[in-house]
């Protein structure tokens, strides 16, 4: 294939990956109770959300805590764990979907909050649920090129406002079954934050080398999931079918070079039981090697994959091969290998 067939990184390592859980637990049963009048009128069965998605609860931030405050906390935690001072960082990339305004970038507050120097570049990279993986790849390219030495990738997501607006809308008497189905995926979202620190592998021999991977686009599906601050409309079947085909195509194209059939861990973007099981079945993954976090966190957008990776870090051993896999609305898919 001409162009972006696969990519490899020559000298970049993951020095740390950290997460911050939002403290307020919101169960799927809570949502079912609040939506009971509409669900009864439309003849939906009880416990629909948990039964269909496998999500028992998701989390919201405490009152007074914003998503970018949480991203700052995650970034500070990742820096502390890496042993790298903020003054040494040459690049900060914020990958949050959540934002309160179109400008300035979310990155500027996080850059200031982390006490980074004026010399550290900072900007947002937005690509739905793949933003964090894209941020890692972009930063790794700049480290490989010698343009920067250390990079911090951050993400903070807040589902509360969107879910409150969605619930209010679904409780309207004019809501139809089609309306409910279209907005159902919004109820699976969750809040959380994550951060990673990257640096030159040759100066950190004990760190986790970012090997490379593959990315593929299926942008003919750009209208299957469209979201905003007030809500999100999703063609769930179309998204599953299109995303699954994109993953399978990318997987098959990559296999001759990468041989990902026997990884030690597959860290996937967490959406629901249906999506996770579909990917496991489609490319024949060992379910025991696919950690599950959506049951307790929901779909935390771009923070989902790094939060899961941070949770798995303590169970990984030096030399383990880890494949990070995700699909983002649009559609895009990415698979990136890390040598632990």
C-alpha positions in Angstrom: 0.0 0.0 0.0 1.3 3.5 -0.9 1.6 6.1 1.8 0.6 5.5 5.4 0.8 1.7 5.3 2.5 1.2 8.7 4.7 3.4 10.8 7.6 2.6 13.2 9.2 4.7 15.9 13.0 4.6 16.3 13.8 6.1 19.7 10.6 6.8 21.8 9.6 5.2 25.1 6.6 5.5 27.4 8.0 6.6 30.7 4.7 6.6 32.6 0.9 6.4 32.1 -1.5 7.6 34.8 -5.2 8.0 35.4 -7.6 9.8 37.6 -11.0 8.3 38.4 -13.9 10.7 38.9 -15.2 10.1 42.4 -19.0 10.3 41.9 -20.5 6.9 41.0 -23.6 7.0 38.8 -25.2 3.6 38.1 -27.1 2.4 35.1 -29.9 1.6 37.4 -30.0 5.3 38.4 -30.5 6.2 34.7 -33.1 3.6 34.3 -35.1 5.0 37.3 -34.9 8.5 36.0 -36.0 7.4 32.5 -38.7 5.1 33.7 -41.7 7.2 32.5 -40.3 7.3 28.9 -39.2 3.7 28.9 -42.5 2.5 30.2 -44.4 4.6 27.6 -42.2 3.3 24.8 -42.4 -0.3 26.1 -38.7 -0.8 26.7 -37.8 -3.6 29.2 -36.4 -2.7 32.6 -32.6 -2.7 33.2 -32.1 -2.0 29.5 -28.9 0.0 29.7 -26.9 -2.5 31.9 -28.4 -5.6 30.1 -27.5 -4.3 26.6 -24.1 -2.7 27.3 -22.7 -4.5 30.3 -22.1 -1.1 32.0 -23.1 -1.2 35.7 -22.0 2.3 36.4 -19.9 5.3 35.2 -18.4 8.2 37.0 -18.9 12.0 37.2 -16.6 14.6 38.7 -17.4 16.1 42.1 -19.1 19.5 42.1 -16.5 22.2 41.5 -14.0 19.9 39.7 -13.7 20.5 35.9 -12.4 18.1 33.3 -9.3 20.2 32.7 -8.6 20.3 36.4 -8.6 16.5 36.3 -6.3 16.5 33.3 -3.9 18.7 35.2 -4.0 16.3 38.1 -3.4 13.3 35.7 -0.5 15.2 34.1 1.2 16.0 37.4 0.8 12.4 38.5 2.4 11.1 35.3 5.3 13.6 35.5 5.9 12.5 39.1 5.9 8.8 38.2 8.3 9.4 35.3 10.8 11.5 37.3 10.7 14.2 34.6 10.3 17.8 35.7 7.8 20.0 34.0 10.7 22.3 33.0 12.1 19.6 30.8 9.0 19.1 28.7 9.0 20.4 25.2 5.5 19.5 24.2 2.0 19.2 25.7 -0.8 17.7 23.7 -4.4 17.8 25.1 -6.6 15.2 23.5 -9.9 15.9 25.2 -13.2 15.7 23.4 -14.7 17.7 26.2 -14.3 21.5 26.0 -16.3 24.5 27.2 -15.4 26.9 24.4 -14.0 26.9 20.9 -11.0 29.0 21.9 -8.5 29.2 23.4 -7.3 25.6 23.3 -7.9 23.4 26.4 -4.1 22.8 26.4 -3.3 26.4 27.5 -4.9 26.0 30.9 -3.3 22.6 31.4 0.1 23.9 30.3 -0.2 26.7 32.9 -1.5 24.4 35.6 1.4 22.1 35.2 3.9 24.9 35.4 5.4 24.2 32.0 8.0 26.6 30.5 7.3 29.1 27.7 9.4 26.9 25.4 7.0 24.0 25.7 4.7 23.8 22.7 1.1 23.2 23.5 -2.1 22.5 21.5 -5.2 20.3 21.2 -5.5 17.2 19.0 -9.1 16.1 18.6 -10.1 12.9 16.8 -13.0 11.5 18.8 -12.0 8.5 20.9 -8.6 8.1 19.1 -7.2 11.5 20.1 -4.9 10.1 22.8 -3.4 7.5 20.5 -2.9 10.1 17.8 -1.2 12.4 20.4 1.2 9.6 21.4 2.1 9.0 17.7 2.6 12.7 17.0 4.8 13.2 20.1 6.8 10.1 19.3 7.5 11.4 15.8 8.8 14.7 17.2 11.0 12.8 19.8 12.4 10.6 17.0 13.2 13.6 14.9 15.1 15.3 17.8 12.7 18.3 17.9 11.8 17.7 21.5 13.0 15.5 24.3 10.0 15.0 26.5 6.3 15.2 25.8 3.2 15.0 28.0 -0.1 13.7 26.5 -3.2 14.5 28.6 -6.9 13.9 28.5 -9.9 14.8 30.6 -13.5 14.0 29.9 -16.8 15.1 31.6 -20.0 13.3 30.6 -22.3 14.8 33.2 -23.6 17.9 31.3 -24.2 15.9 28.1 -26.0 13.1 29.9 -28.1 15.5 31.9 -29.2 17.2 28.8 -29.9 13.9 27.1 -32.0 12.6 30.0 -34.0 15.8 30.0 -34.7 15.5 26.3 -35.6 11.8 26.5 -38.2 12.6 29.2 -40.1 14.8 26.9 -43.6 13.4 26.0 -42.9 13.7 22.2 -39.8 11.4 22.5 -40.1 8.4 20.1 -38.4 5.0 20.2 -36.2 6.2 17.3 -35.2 9.2 19.4 -34.4 7.0 22.4 -32.4 4.6 20.3 -30.4 7.4 18.6 -29.4 8.9 21.9 -28.9 5.6 23.8 -25.1 5.6 23.3 -24.8 8.9 25.2 -25.9 7.1 28.3 -22.8 4.9 28.2 -20.3 7.7 28.5 -18.2 8.3 31.6 -15.9 10.9 33.1 -12.2 10.4 33.8 -8.7 11.6 33.0 -5.4 10.2 31.9 -1.9 11.3 31.0 1.4 9.8 29.6 5.0 11.0 29.5 7.2 10.1 26.5 10.9 10.5 26.2 14.0 9.2 24.3 14.4 5.4 24.7 18.2 5.5 24.5 18.2 7.6 27.7 15.6 5.5 29.6 16.6 1.8 29.0 14.1 0.5 31.5 11.1 2.3 30.0 8.5 0.9 27.6 9.4 1.3 24.0 6.8 2.5 21.6 7.4 0.3 18.5 4.8 1.6 16.0 1.7 0.4 14.3 -1.0 1.0 11.8 -3.8 3.5 11.3 -6.7 3.3 8.8 -9.6 5.6 7.9 -13.2 4.7 6.9 -14.4 8.3 6.5 -17.4 7.2 4.4 -18.9 6.6 7.9 -18.4 10.2 9.1 -22.1 10.7 9.9 -22.8 7.6 12.0 -21.9 9.3 15.3 -22.3 13.0 15.7 -22.0 14.6 19.1 -22.0 18.0 20.7 -22.1 19.5 24.2 -25.9 19.0 24.4 -26.0 15.4 23.2 -24.9 12.8 20.7 -26.8 11.0 17.9 -25.5 7.5 17.0 -26.4 4.8 14.5 -25.2 2.1 16.8 -25.6 -0.8 14.3 -23.9 1.2 11.5 -21.1 2.2 13.9 -20.5 -1.4 15.0 -20.6 -2.8 11.4 -18.4 -0.1 9.9 -16.0 0.0 12.8 -15.6 -3.8 12.9 -14.9 -4.0 9.2 -12.3 -1.2 9.5 -10.6 -3.0 12.4 -10.6 -6.4 10.5 -9.2 -4.8 7.3 -6.4 -3.0 9.2 -5.6 -6.1 11.2 -5.2 -8.3 8.1 -3.1 -5.7 6.3 -0.8 -5.3 9.3 -0.3 -9.0 10.1 2.4 -9.9 7.5 4.7 -7.2 9.0 3.6 -7.1 12.7 2.3 -10.6 13.7 0.0 -9.3 16.5 -1.8 -12.7 16.9 0.2 -13.6 20.0 0.5 -10.4 22.1 0.6 -10.6 25.9 -2.1 -8.0 26.3 -4.7 -6.2 24.0 -5.7 -2.9 25.5 -8.8 -1.8 23.6 -10.9 1.4 23.7 -13.7 0.5 26.0 -17.3 1.0 24.7 -19.5 -1.9 25.7 -19.8 -5.6 25.9 -21.2 -5.9 22.4 -18.4 -3.9 20.8 -15.6 -5.6 22.8 -16.9 -9.1 22.1 -17.3 -8.3 18.4 -13.6 -7.3 18.1 -12.5 -10.3 20.1 -14.4 -12.6 17.8 -13.5 -10.8 14.5 -9.8 -11.0 14.9 -9.7 -14.1 17.2 -8.2 -12.5 20.3 -7.7 -14.5 23.5 -10.4 -13.0 25.9 -8.1 -13.5 28.9 -5.7 -11.0 27.4 -8.3 -8.3 26.9 -8.8 -6.3 30.1 -12.3 -4.9 30.7 -13.0 -1.6 32.3 -16.2 -0.3 30.7 -18.3 -2.1 33.2 -17.2 0.4 36.0 -16.1 3.4 34.0 -18.4 3.4 30.9 -17.0 4.8 27.7 -14.6 7.5 28.8 -13.8 8.6 25.3 -10.1 9.1 24.5 -9.2 8.6 28.2 -10.6 5.1 28.1 -7.6 3.4 26.5 -4.9 5.1 28.6 -6.9 4.6 31.8 -7.1 0.9 31.0 -3.4 0.7 30.2 -2.6 2.5 33.5 -4.8 0.0 35.4 -3.0 -2.9 33.6 0.6 -1.6 34.1 1.1 -3.2 37.5 0.4 -6.7 36.0 2.7 -6.3 33.0 6.3 -7.6 33.0 9.4 -6.4 31.2 9.3 -7.8 27.7 5.6 -8.2 27.4 4.1 -7.1 24.1 1.1 -4.8 24.4 -1.2 -3.8 21.5 -3.3 -0.7 22.0 -6.4 -0.8 19.8 -9.1 1.7 19.2 -11.9 3.0 16.9 -13.0 6.6 16.8 -16.1 8.2 15.3 -15.5 9.3 11.8 -14.5 6.4 11.4 -10.8 5.9 12.2 -8.9 3.0 13.7 -5.4 2.7 15.3 -3.3 -0.1 16.5 0.0 0.7 18.3 2.5 -1.8 19.8 4.4 -1.1 23.0 7.2 -3.3 24.2 6.8 -3.4 28.0 
